[in-house]
Amino acid sequence: MAALIVSFFRTQMGNEPAREWLLALSLRERRIIGEDLRVVQSRWPLGMPLVRKMAPGLWELRSTIPDGIARLFFTVWEEQVVVLHAFVKKTQKTPENELKTAQRRLVEFTRNTP
């Protein structure tokens, strides 16, 4: 299988919140996350410790960065890894609001994708 393409969820207003979040990080943090995303692209499907299934069609990428553990929620659609939401996890449990944001974006993505 060829490497998957990484794309970002786009809101109806044309914003890409996960991409904007990534661009606000330091170069070092972006490189760490980018390397982990490349592993997902080239070796999908993956499991722990890098990737964990969160719900049907929803996975999280777990990247260790200097400020904590970055989480990127994504779905795989056709030949794409679609990054839906991202944040730095500071607690043991995934915050419910972060998971709900990713789930809401997954629903919106699947509804608007032919």
C-alpha positions in Angstrom: 0.0 0.0 0.0 1.3 3.5 -0.9 1.7 6.0 1.9 -1.4 7.8 2.9 -1.8 11.6 2.4 -2.2 13.8 5.4 -5.0 16.4 5.2 -6.7 18.6 7.8 -10.4 18.9 8.7 -11.7 22.2 7.3 -14.6 24.1 8.9 -17.4 25.5 6.8 -15.6 28.9 7.2 -12.5 27.4 5.6 -10.4 27.3 8.7 -8.2 24.3 9.6 -8.1 24.3 13.4 -5.7 21.4 13.8 -3.2 22.8 11.2 -3.4 26.3 12.9 -2.7 24.6 16.3 0.3 22.8 14.8 1.7 26.0 13.2 1.6 27.7 16.6 4.0 25.1 18.1 7.7 25.4 18.2 9.7 24.0 15.2 11.0 21.2 17.5 7.5 20.2 18.5 6.2 20.3 14.9 9.1 18.0 13.8 8.4 15.5 16.5 4.7 15.4 15.6 5.5 15.4 11.9 7.8 12.3 12.3 5.1 10.5 14.1 2.5 11.4 11.4 4.9 10.1 8.8 5.0 6.7 10.6 1.2 6.6 10.5 1.2 7.6 6.8 3.7 4.8 5.8 2.7 2.0 8.2 -1.0 2.3 8.6 -2.7 0.5 10.4 -0.9 0.9 13.7 -1.6 0.4 17.3 -0.1 1.3 20.7 2.0 3.0 21.8 1.8 5.5 18.9 -1.9 5.1 17.9 -5.0 4.3 19.9 -8.5 3.7 18.7 -10.9 6.1 20.5 -14.2 5.4 18.8 -15.5 3.9 15.5 -13.5 5.7 12.8 -11.6 7.8 15.3 -8.0 7.4 16.4 -5.5 9.4 18.3 -1.8 9.9 17.6 0.2 10.2 20.7 3.4 12.3 20.4 5.7 13.1 23.3 6.8 16.7 23.1 8.7 18.9 25.6 5.4 20.4 27.0 3.7 17.0 27.5 1.9 14.6 25.2 0.4 16.0 22.0 -2.7 14.3 20.8 -3.9 14.4 17.3 -7.3 12.9 16.7 -7.7 11.6 13.1 -9.8 9.5 10.8 -8.6 7.5 7.8 -10.7 8.0 4.7 -9.9 6.5 1.4 -6.1 7.2 1.0 -6.0 10.0 3.6 -5.2 10.6 7.2 -7.6 13.4 8.1 -6.5 15.3 11.2 -9.6 16.5 13.0 -8.4 18.0 16.3 -5.2 18.4 18.3 -4.2 19.5 21.8 -1.6 18.9 24.5 -2.8 16.5 27.1 -1.9 17.5 30.6 -3.9 15.0 32.6 -4.0 11.2 32.8 -7.5 10.9 31.2 -8.4 12.4 27.8 -10.6 15.5 28.6 -14.2 14.9 27.5 -14.5 18.2 25.7 -11.4 17.4 23.5 -12.9 14.0 22.6 -16.3 15.6 21.9 -14.7 18.2 19.6 -13.0 15.4 17.6 -16.2 13.4 17.4 -18.2 16.5 16.3 -15.7 17.2 13.5 -15.7 13.5 12.4 -19.5 13.7 12.0 -19.2 16.9 10.1 -16.4 15.5 7.9 -18.3 12.4 7.1 -21.5 14.3 6.4 -19.8 16.7 4.0 -17.6 14.1 2.2 -19.1 12.4 -0.9 
